[in-house]
Amino acid sequence: LLPNATTYGVNVGISSSAAGTLYAQTANLAPTEIAASVSGWGFLKLGLWSEGGSSQIGSVQVTLTGDAPSAGVSASVYKENNGNASFEPGPDIQLGDQYFNGPAVQVELGTQTITGTTQYFYIALDYAAIPPGRQIGVSIADPSHLRMISGSLDGSAAFPLASNLSLVRTGMAARPYDPNRPYDQNYPVPTGGASPNGGF
């Protein structure tokens, strides 16, 4: 080692640069069933932290999964803002959004600096008319789809990072976000719930 060099003990994915190694963990937010029209509905929670220094990300490529048509569907990425680690599309900050023109879309995030403290991001969908009986979900399909500005991605991350699929049903009335009922996530009786299943 060089004089005064510092070594970092990590399990996998040691970065060769001065920047850190980015780690990711996800939790599903997609309900079992969903309405044919929704606004700002969370599908995937993404927890990011960095070891051995900070990392930076600039965009994420979101892939639409299932058999629902992509026309008229947009993906948004929100950043946790009020410290409760639960998706709330009012209080949480929308970083970017983009309409699909095919199976995947690139959502620009600006420059997001990730430190050793876990930061939470949420991938949400908006759409007006998905045919009943179709299924819909989201994924980050490949490590390269999380665009790094600085640092490197942990090599053990299991891609795709994906939500479950939600079945589009008729007769389910969507409603606007109510800050007094954040876990409703726009619908009267959510079957999957907005609380993440991953326990982080």
C-alpha positions as CSV (number, residue, x, y, z in Angstrom):
1,L,0.0,0.0,0.0
2,L,1.0,3.6,-0.6
3,P,1.9,5.6,2.5
4,N,-1.2,6.9,4.3
5,A,-3.5,4.8,2.1
6,T,-6.8,3.8,3.4
7,T,-8.5,0.5,2.8
8,Y,-12.2,-0.2,2.9
9,G,-13.6,-3.6,3.8
10,V,-16.8,-4.3,1.7
11,N,-18.4,-7.5,0.8
12,V,-18.6,-7.1,-3.0
13,G,-18.2,-4.5,-5.7
14,I,-15.2,-2.6,-4.4
15,S,-14.8,0.7,-6.3
16,S,-11.5,1.4,-8.0
17,S,-12.1,5.1,-7.9
18,A,-12.1,7.7,-5.0
19,A,-15.9,7.6,-5.1
20,G,-18.0,5.1,-3.3
21,T,-19.8,1.9,-4.1
22,L,-23.5,2.2,-4.6
23,Y,-25.8,-0.4,-3.0
24,A,-29.5,-0.9,-3.8
25,Q,-32.4,-2.6,-2.1
26,T,-36.0,-2.6,-3.4
27,A,-39.5,-3.1,-2.0
28,N,-42.7,-3.8,-4.0
29,L,-45.5,-1.1,-3.8
30,A,-47.7,-2.5,-6.6
31,P,-51.1,-3.8,-5.4
32,T,-52.5,-7.1,-6.5
33,E,-55.3,-5.3,-8.4
34,I,-55.4,-1.7,-9.7
35,A,-57.9,0.7,-11.4
36,A,-57.9,1.3,-15.1
37,S,-56.9,4.9,-14.5
38,V,-54.4,6.1,-11.8
39,S,-52.3,9.2,-11.1
40,G,-49.0,9.1,-9.2
41,W,-49.3,5.5,-8.2
42,G,-46.2,4.0,-6.6
43,F,-45.0,0.7,-7.9
44,L,-41.4,0.3,-6.7
45,K,-39.4,1.6,-3.7
46,L,-35.7,1.9,-4.2
47,G,-33.3,2.4,-1.2
48,L,-29.8,3.5,-2.1
49,W,-26.7,4.0,0.0
50,S,-23.0,4.3,-0.7
51,E,-20.0,2.8,1.1
52,G,-16.4,3.9,0.8
53,G,-17.4,7.5,-0.1
54,S,-20.4,9.1,-1.8
55,S,-21.8,8.1,-5.2
56,Q,-23.9,10.1,-7.7
57,I,-26.7,9.0,-10.1
58,G,-28.2,11.1,-12.9
59,S,-31.0,9.1,-14.4
60,V,-32.8,5.8,-14.4
61,Q,-34.3,3.7,-17.2
62,V,-37.7,2.4,-16.3
63,T,-39.0,-0.7,-18.1
64,L,-42.8,-1.3,-18.2
65,T,-43.5,-5.0,-17.4
66,G,-46.6,-7.0,-18.0
67,D,-48.9,-7.0,-21.1
68,A,-50.5,-3.5,-20.7
69,P,-50.0,-1.2,-23.6
70,S,-47.4,1.6,-23.1
71,A,-49.3,4.3,-25.0
72,G,-50.5,7.0,-22.6
73,V,-48.4,5.7,-19.7
74,S,-45.8,7.9,-17.9
75,A,-43.2,7.0,-15.3
76,S,-42.2,9.4,-12.6
77,V,-39.4,9.1,-10.0
78,Y,-39.9,10.7,-6.6
79,K,-37.5,11.3,-3.8
80,E,-38.4,10.8,-0.1
81,N,-38.8,14.2,1.5
82,N,-40.5,14.0,4.9
83,G,-38.5,11.2,6.5
84,N,-41.2,8.6,7.0
85,A,-39.8,6.2,4.3
86,S,-43.3,5.8,2.8
87,F,-44.4,7.0,-0.6
88,E,-46.6,10.2,-0.5
89,P,-46.8,11.9,-3.9
90,G,-47.7,15.2,-2.4
91,P,-44.9,15.7,0.2
92,D,-42.3,13.6,-1.7
93,I,-40.4,15.4,-4.4
94,Q,-40.9,14.5,-8.0
95,L,-37.5,14.5,-9.7
96,G,-38.6,13.7,-13.2
97,D,-41.2,12.1,-15.4
98,Q,-41.4,10.8,-19.0
99,Y,-44.1,9.2,-21.2
100,F,-43.3,5.8,-22.6
101,N,-42.8,5.5,-26.3
102,G,-42.1,1.8,-26.3
103,P,-41.2,-0.6,-23.5
104,A,-38.7,1.6,-21.6
105,V,-38.2,5.3,-20.8
106,Q,-35.2,7.3,-19.4
107,V,-36.2,9.5,-16.5
108,E,-33.7,12.3,-15.7
109,L,-33.1,12.9,-12.0
110,G,-30.6,15.7,-12.0
111,T,-27.6,14.9,-9.9
112,Q,-28.5,12.9,-6.8
113,T,-25.6,12.4,-4.3
114,I,-25.9,9.2,-2.3
115,T,-24.1,8.9,1.0
116,G,-23.9,6.3,3.7
117,T,-27.4,7.1,4.9
118,T,-30.0,5.2,2.9
119,Q,-32.1,7.5,0.6
120,Y,-35.4,6.4,-0.8
121,F,-36.7,6.9,-4.2
122,Y,-40.1,5.8,-5.7
123,I,-41.1,4.8,-9.2
124,A,-44.7,5.7,-9.9
125,L,-47.0,5.4,-13.0
126,D,-49.7,7.6,-14.4
127,Y,-52.2,6.3,-17.0
128,A,-55.7,7.1,-18.1
129,A,-57.1,3.9,-19.7
130,I,-55.5,0.5,-19.4
131,P,-57.8,-2.3,-20.7
132,P,-59.2,-4.5,-17.9
133,G,-57.5,-7.9,-17.6
134,R,-54.1,-6.6,-18.5
135,Q,-51.1,-6.6,-16.0
136,I,-48.7,-3.8,-15.4
137,G,-45.6,-3.2,-13.4
138,V,-42.1,-1.6,-13.6
139,S,-38.5,-2.7,-13.4
140,I,-34.9,-1.4,-13.6
141,A,-33.9,-4.2,-15.9
142,D,-30.1,-3.9,-16.0
143,P,-27.3,-2.4,-13.9
144,S,-26.5,0.0,-16.8
145,H,-30.1,1.4,-16.5
146,L,-29.1,3.1,-13.3
147,R,-26.8,5.8,-14.7
148,M,-23.9,6.5,-12.5
149,I,-22.2,10.0,-12.6
150,S,-19.6,9.0,-10.0
151,G,-18.8,5.8,-8.1
152,S,-19.7,2.3,-9.1
153,L,-22.6,-0.1,-8.6
154,D,-22.3,-3.0,-6.2
155,G,-21.7,-6.1,-8.3
156,S,-23.9,-8.4,-6.2
157,A,-27.1,-6.5,-6.9
158,A,-29.8,-8.8,-8.3
159,F,-31.3,-7.4,-11.5
160,P,-33.9,-6.8,-12.6
161,L,-35.0,-4.7,-9.7
162,A,-38.8,-5.1,-10.3
163,S,-42.2,-4.6,-8.8
164,N,-44.9,-7.2,-8.8
165,L,-47.5,-7.1,-11.6
166,S,-50.9,-5.5,-10.8
167,L,-54.0,-6.8,-12.5
168,V,-56.1,-4.0,-14.0
169,R,-59.7,-4.4,-13.0
170,T,-63.0,-2.6,-13.8
171,G,-65.2,-1.1,-11.2
172,M,-62.3,0.2,-9.1
173,A,-62.7,4.0,-8.5
174,A,-59.4,5.9,-8.3
175,R,-59.4,9.1,-6.2
176,P,-57.0,12.0,-5.7
177,Y,-54.2,11.7,-3.2
178,D,-55.4,12.5,0.4
179,P,-52.5,13.6,2.7
180,N,-54.6,12.3,5.7
181,R,-54.7,8.9,4.2
182,P,-51.3,8.4,2.4
183,Y,-51.5,4.6,2.5
184,D,-54.6,4.6,0.4
185,Q,-52.5,5.5,-2.6
186,N,-55.4,6.8,-4.6
187,Y,-57.8,4.0,-4.1
188,P,-60.5,3.2,-1.7
189,V,-59.4,-0.3,-0.5
190,P,-55.9,-1.1,-1.6
191,T,-55.3,-4.9,-1.7
192,G,-51.5,-4.7,-1.8
193,G,-51.0,-1.6,0.3
194,A,-48.4,1.2,-0.1
195,S,-46.2,-0.1,2.8
196,P,-43.1,-1.7,1.4
197,N,-42.7,-5.5,1.8
198,G,-38.9,-5.4,2.1
199,G,-38.7,-4.1,5.7
200,F,-36.2,-1.4,5.2
